[in-house]
Amino acid sequence: MKTNLHLVFIGKCDEAFTFYEEVFGVKRTFSMKYRDAPGAPPQAPEMADQLIHTSMPLGSIVLMGCDSPQHYAKPIGGFQISVDAADEAEVRRLFSALSEGGSVEMPVAPTFWSPLFGMCTDKFGVSWMIGLPGPQPQA
């Protein structure tokens, strides 16, 4: 079984995924607007240029997203995307980029499970945990 992650935005999906392309240095593999969907159900005119689906590889998962019509919208929350970086410089770069314009819940610092780890929420409301893998604590 493979598990992926799907994010739902309100009019910010394209902007968010353009940001993630820059931060993670990967490109989307698919992107479609509501107006271009074959057999698309009727939607409000303001949804025509919003994304019905987009996706990009992110580590071992596919990060997917869409824009939701306002009446279906729910706030993003209740989860964090965890990213294991290759080295300390990458932890700091990713954390700095993702937290810019957002908020820092836990500044980057050593922990008992990681040589360097931090938690932030980006400017689109998506929460991230960025860390450097280290020895796992013994139970």
Secondary structure, 3 states (H helix, E strand, C coil): CCCCEEEEECCCHHHHHHHHHHHHCCCCCEEEEHHHCCCCCCCCHHHCCCEEEEEEEECCEEEEEEECCHHHCCCCCCCCEEEECCCHHHHHHHHHHHHCCCEEEEEEECCCCCCEEEEEECCCCCEEEEEECCCCCCC
